[in-house]
Amino acid sequence: MCLKNRQRIVDCDHGRKRLPAQPMKSAKPGSTLAAIIVAAGQGLRAGQPLPKQFAMWHGKPVLRHSAEALAKVGVRPIVVAIPQGTQQIANEILAGLPEVHLVTGGETRQASVRLALESLAIEAPKNVLIHDAARPKLSRTVIDRLSDALIRHPGAIPVLPVVDSMVHAENGLMATAARREDLRRVQTPQAFRFQDILEAHRRWDGALDAGDDAQVARAGGLEVVLVEGDEALHKLTFAEDFMDDRLAIRIGTGFDVHRLEAGEELWLCGVRIDHSKGLAGHSDADVGIHALVDALLGAVGAGDIGQHFPPSDPRWKGASSGRFLEHAVQLVGEAGFRVGNVDVTLICETPKIGPHRDVMRERLAVLLGVDSSAISVKATTTERLGFTGRGEGIAAQAVATVVALD
C-alpha cells in the first residue's frame, strides 16, 4: 500500500518482496540505546480503514508519534516491524526521521520482535527499547526511568496500579477475588540490555504466545524491575479511541499592546490603514495578529510569540505579522488540530475599525486557512481612559478555538 494525501490508501503492492530481517549496515557500533517499534499487526478492533498504526490520530499517523518521540530524545537506530507489503506507506509515514529501518514482521508479536532484534545483532547496541506503535503518547520521562533502571537490572517495564476491584472468571461467572494490590497494568516501551533479550528470544520455544517481551525475558531467567508508567501511554485499541480524538476542542487567549508613533505604518489584522500614526515595534507591530498568534499558540501549549519570533532577532525587523500567524497555524496542525474560530477585539479611540472590519476578516481568513464566517473582528474604546484613551497606543485581545483533526 502507499499513502496518498496522508489518508487515501491505494494498492501499490505489486511484486513487492518480503523485507528480510538482515543485520543493518548503518547502525552505529556500540550505540547506547536503540529501539524497536512493533507495528506488524492488523489492528482490526480499532475500526479504521487501514491498520491502526497507519491511521490518522492527532494530525499524523499513529506510528509517526512514537517514532518521533524516540528520535527526539536521541534513540538510534529505530527498527520498525511492519506487516508484509506495507513498506511504501511505512516509508512515507517515517520520512525524514534519522536512522529508521524497516523489517517485515512475523506471524506473532514475538516473531516480529525476534526479527527486529536479529537485524540489530551485528551492530549490537548496549540497550534496547521495545515499544508498541499503538501507544503513541510516549514521554521522555518514561524513557529516562527505563534507561536508569537498566543500570542495575537487565530488564525494566513501565507499570501502573490497578484501581478497580478484580476477580477471576470461570465460565462467565465470578470466581475468587484477585488482590489488586498484587497486580499491575503493564505498558511499553519495555527496556532490556540488548544481548540479554536477544538471547532470551532465541531460546523462546514459541509454543505459547508470551504476551510481551517481559514474559520472554522472565522465561529466559532475566530479572525485570518495575518502574512507574504513564496514564498517557494508553493503548489505542477500539474505534472509540479514535472517535474521542475527533471531538477534542481547545481554547487559547492572547493580549498585546503597541505604542502609536508618527512616521510608522499602521497595520491591523493584516490590513494597512491610512492614519496619522502607526504602531511601533520590531516587526510591523500588528497588534491584532500578535494577540491572535498568542491565542493559537496557547491553545496547543506552544509558548508565546516572543519565543518563536524574539524581537532581538534581526530577521524579524519590519517583518509582516502575517508570517507569524501562518507559523502559528502550522504549529496548530503539527499538534493535531485545526483552527476552529477566532475572535479579535481591538481597543483604541482611533482609527475607526468598522469601515475596515470585513477586509480584516477576509485577510485573516486567508492567513488562517478558514472561512471568514469563523472570524470575528470587533472594536471598543476605553472611554478616553488610559493609554488607549489618550491615543498613545492600541491594545488587542484574542480568543481562538482549535479542533482535533479527523
N, C-alpha and C positions, 0 to 999 in steps of 0.2 A: 504493500500500500504506500501511497505518498500523500502528503498533506498539501491541500490547495486552499489558500487563504486561511490557513490555520484551523479550519473547521471541516471543510468539504473533503471527503476521502474518496479517492478513485483507485481502481486496481492497477498497480504498477509492478506486479509480482511475476511477470512472465519470465521464465527461465532463470530465476534467481537461485543461487546455490546457498546451502546452509552455511552460516558463518562458523568456521572451525574454532574450537577452544584451544588455540595455539598460543605459546608464550609471546608476549608483546615485546617488540624491539625498542619501543620508545619510552618505556617506563624507566625512571631514574633508579640506578642501583642503590639499595640501602635506604630508600625513602622512608621517612619516619611513619607516615600514616597514609594508607591507601583506602579506597572504599569500593564496595560492590553494591550496586543498586539492583534489586531483584524486581524486574519488570516484565517477566515472561508469561504471566498468567493472562487469562481472558477477561476476568472481572465482570462476569455476566450479571451478577446480582445488582450492580450499580445502575443497570437500565440505560446505559449510554449506547450510542450508535457505533461505538468502537471500543476496544479495550480501555478500561477506566484510566490506566496510566497514561494514555494518549489523549484523553478527553480534556476539554477546557474547564479550568477551575481557577477562580480569582484572576482571570485575564490571561492565563497561559496554561499550556498542558500540564497535567499533574506531575509527570516525570520531570519537567523542567524545574519545578520548585525545588525538589530535593537535590538535583544536580547543581543548581546554582548555589544552594546553601552550603554544600560541601566544597565547591570550588572557591567560594568567597572566603572561607577560613583556611585555604591553602592545602586542602586534601588533594594529593596527587599520587598516582593516577586514579581515575574513577572508571571502573568497569561496569557496564550496564548489560544485564542479561535480558534479552528481548525475545518475543515469540518469533518463530520461523516466518520469514517472508515480510518482516516489518523493518528491514534495515533502512529503507529510504525515509520513511516517516520518522524513525528514531533519529537519523542524521539531521533532518530538518529541525526537529524539536531541540536537539542538543547543539546546534550550530553555534560556533563562537566560544564554547567553553573549552578551557585548556585540558589536554591530556585525558580526553574521554574516549574509551574504547568499547566496542560492542562485541558480545558473544551471543550466539543463539542458545537459548535455554533448553533444558531437558524436559522430560515428562513430568517431573515433580519439582517442588521447590528445592529440595536437597540436591537433585541432579543439576539444576541451574546454578546453584551456588558452587558446587564442585567444579563445574566447567569454568566458572569465573575465577575461582581460586587457582585452578591449573594454569590459566592464562597469565597469572602473576608469578608463577613458580620460579622462573629463571631470574627475573629482576625482583626478587622477593623483598617486599617492604618489611619493616620491623613489625608494624601493627596494621590491622585492617578493620574497617567498619563494614558491617553487612546490614543493609537497610532496605526496607520495603518501599517501593515507589509510591504506594498508596497512602503513605504518611508524609504529606508534603510540608507540614509546618515544622521543619527541623531547625532548632536553635543552636547557636554556638555554645550556650550554657550546657546543654546535654552532651554535646561532643566533648567539651572540656572535662566534664565529670567522668566520662568513659575513658578518655585518654589518661587522666590522672590515676584512675583505678588500675590501669594496666601496668603501672609502675610496680605494683605489689602483687597483682593477680594475673593469671593467664587469660582470664575472660571476665567480661563485665556486661551487664544488661540493665537498661532503664526500666523501672517498675513503678507502679502506683498502687496505693492501698485499695482494698475492696470496701466500699461503703454500704452496700446493700447486704441484707441477710442472704445466706447461701444454703442450699440444700442439695442433697443427692437425689436424682430422679431414677425411678425404676418403673418401666412400663407405663410412663405417663403419670405416675403417682409420686407424691412426696415420700421420700425415704428418710434417711438420717440427716440431721443437720450437719453442715460443714462449718468449721470455725473460720470466720472471715479474717480473724487476727493472724491466721497462719497462711493466708492466701495473698497473692499479689497479681495485679494485671501487668502483663509483660508487653513491652513495646520494642521498637527498633529505632535507631541502629543498635546492633549488638557488636561489642568490640572484643577483639581477640589478638593475641600475639599470632602473627601470621603463620609461622611454621607449625605451631601447635594446632590451630584449627584446620590447616591443610591436612595434617596427618590424621586428625580425628575424622575428617570427611573421607579420607582414603580408606580408613578402617571401618567406616559405617557399612553394614551389610545390605542396607537398602530394603530389607524385608518389610519394614514398617515406615510410615510417614512420621518423621521426627517432630513435625510441627514448626520448629525453628532451630536455629543453629546452636542455641544454648543447650538443647537436648542432645544434639550431636556431640557437643563439647563434653557434656557430663558423661555420656556413654563412653567417650574416649578417655575418661579419667581426669578431666580438667576441672579445676575449681572455678566456679563462676560467681562473682560477687555482685550484689545488687546495689544499684545507685538510684538516686531519685530521678524519676521520669518527668514528663511534662504533659499536662492535660491537652495542650495544643497539638500534641502528636497523635491526635485521633486518626484512626484508620478509615479512609473513605471506602465504604462497603456497599451502601444501598443508594437507590435513586434519591432518597431524601437528603443525603449528604451533599448532593449537587443542587437540589432544589432550594435548600435553605440559603445557599450562597447567592442565588439569584435574587433573593428578597432583601439582601443586606443594603442598608442605606446609612450613610454617614453625613455629618454636618460639620462645617468649619466656619469660623468667623475671622474677619480681618479689619484692621483700622490703620489709617495712615494720615499724615499731615505734611504739607509742604508750604513754604513761605512764598508769598506773591512779591515779585520784584519787577521793576521796569526793565525793558530790554530783553526779557525772556519770552519764549513762545508758550502759549497756554494750550496744553493737551489734556483732555479729559475723556476717559473711557475710549481712547483710541482715536479721538476726533480733535483736529486743531480748530480752535475757536479764536476769532479776532477779538482782542481785548487790549486795554492799555497796559496790562501787566501780565506776566506769565509766572509759572511755578518754577522755583529754583531747586535744583538737585543735580546729582551726579549723572543721572540718565535724563530722559525728557520729563521726569518728575510727574508723570501721570498718576495723580493721587488715587483716582478711581480704580485703575488697573492694579496699582500696588496693593490696595486693600483687598481686591479680588484674588490676586495671587496668594496672599497670605491665607485667605479663606480656603482656597483649594488645597494648599499645602497642609493646612491644619486638619482638613477633613481626612487626609490619608497619613497623618503623622510624619510629614516630610520636612519639618522645620519651618523656617520663615524665609522671606525674600532676601534678607541680608546674608544668610548662609550660602545661598546659591549665586547671588549677584552682589558681592560686597562692594560698597562704594569706594573702597580703597583700590579696587582693580581697574586699571586704565582701560580695559577692554569695554567697559560699560559706560564710558564717558559719552554722554549725549545719545546713548542707545535708545531705540524705540522700546517702550514698555510692552509693546505687543510681543516682542521676543520673550520677555519674562513670562507672559501669560501662556504662550504656546509651550514653553518648557514645563510650566506647572501642569498643563493638560497632559503632556507626555508622562509626567510622574504619576498622575492620577491613573492613567492607563496601565502603567507598569505595576501599579499596586493592585490591579484587578478591578478597576472601577471606571465608570464613565461619568461625565458631568450630567447632573440631573437638571437643576435650575439654579439661577443666581439672582441675588437681589442687592443692588448697589445704591447707597444713599450718599449724595454729595451735599456737603454742609458749607454754604457760602452765602454772602449777600449778593455778590455779583460774580460772574455774569449770570443772566437768567438761563436756566438749564432747559426749560420747557421747549423752546424752539429747536433744540439740538437732540432731544431725547430719542426720537425714532432713529436718527442716524447713529447715535451711540449704541443703541440696541442692535442694530444691524451689524455694526463693526464688531461688537463683542461676540455676536453670533458666529461670525466668520472665524475669529480667533479661537473660540471655544469649540467649534465644530458642532453646534447645536442650532435648533430653530430659534428665531428671535422671540417666539412665544414663551420660551423658557427663561427669558431675561427681563428683569425689571430694573429700570434706572429712574430714580426719583431724586428730588432735592428738597432741602429745608434750610431755614435760616436759624440763627440763634437770637433773633430779635435785637440785633445790633450789640449783643453782649459778647465779650471775649475777643480773642484774636480774629476769629472769623467774622464777628460782627463789626470789627473795626476795619475790615478789608485787608488784614495783614497776611492772611493765608487761607487755604482751603483744606478742609478735612473730608475724609470719606470713610464709611464703614460698609462692610460687605458680608453677606451670608451666602454660603454655597452648599448645595447637597450633591453628593456623588452616590451613584447606584452601582452595585456589583454587576460585573459583566456576566452575560449568559455563558 
